[in-house]
Amino acid sequence: MKNRITDILGSEYPIIQGAMRLITMGEMAAAVSERGGFGVIASSGLTGERLRAEIRKAKSLIDKPFGINIPIYRPNAFEALQIAIEEGVKTITTSAGDPVKLIKRVKEAGLRMLQVVATVEMAKKAESVGVDAVIAIGAEGGGHVGRDEISTMVLIPQVVDAIKIPVVAAGGIGDARGWVAAFALGAEGIQMGTRFLATKECPIAEAHKQAIVEAKDNSTMIAARKGYPIRVLKNKAAIAVRTLDERGASQDEINAYVDVISKGPDDDRENKLMSAGQVAGLIQRIMTVEELILGMVAEARVIAQNLGKTS
């Protein structure tokens, strides 16, 4: 299980918990890191004070490495980076923006940085400015996805062929089979978001978790292709956002609508946007983070040993 990604992360296994806005906070990141993965606190939507508090909460729970995710386009991106440095975070993931904006300060502080990319060109740009690794995410993934909608299966080997720094695969990975497949494509690590949503430690509403468990192969959709594409579970809210987008509504109008419906009851499965990737169709039950990670590790070893064998 040791490779260039575990060296960068300092984790036992090359499994990254994807950052999810206002969901993956200190306790969630700590739970993942405690079990050998690499937990990530999402800084999006947090004040500097709240981010600092969440980092300190994770540090109070574990003495293992964890990171924070910084969306580069947000106006408080540099503040989040400075807080991470001050609080002793050693590795960050970055997304949604040009990594050159943060890389100088990252290098000065001695941090490691993994940039989320959705195309080969984005990966090459990230390597050229000095990031340590990339997280290549396919359009199957939940939450915000690339506008070109390139699938993980074809994106990963092309990124691996194009750059020399290590690649983490994301999008559509939720069990040991996906993990082994990602490694066969040349990745050295995986990132999972949706699979971690359906864990007992995840702080989302039970209705959201149950909707993921009940999902089928076609139960997700991209709600807004023209603005900021986001993959969510298919429901009335998602269809309403898609309709607004297709009618030419501005991003501010869409955001305002999303803000209104987000204040509804947590158990309303039709009128709230619920992020989830296509891998939701593979998730059959809610389990603990420990059951998930250790089970995947054990199964991945068996699958790898038996590749090519006939029954």
Protein Blocks (a to p, Z undefined) as FASTA:
>chain_A
ZZfklmmnopabfcdcdddehklgmklmmmmmmnopacdddfehpafklmmmmmmmmmmm
pccdcdddddfkbmklmmmmmmmmmnopabdcdehiafklmmmmmmmnopacddddfbfk
lmmmmmmnopabdcdddfkbgcjddfklpafklmmmmmmmmpmbdcddeehiabfklmmm
mmmnopabdcdfklmmmpfklccdfklmmmmmmpcfklcccfblmlmccdddddfklmmm
mmmmmnopafklmmmmmmmmmmmcfklmklcccdddfklmmpmbdcdfklmmmmmmmmmm
mmmmmgoiaZZ
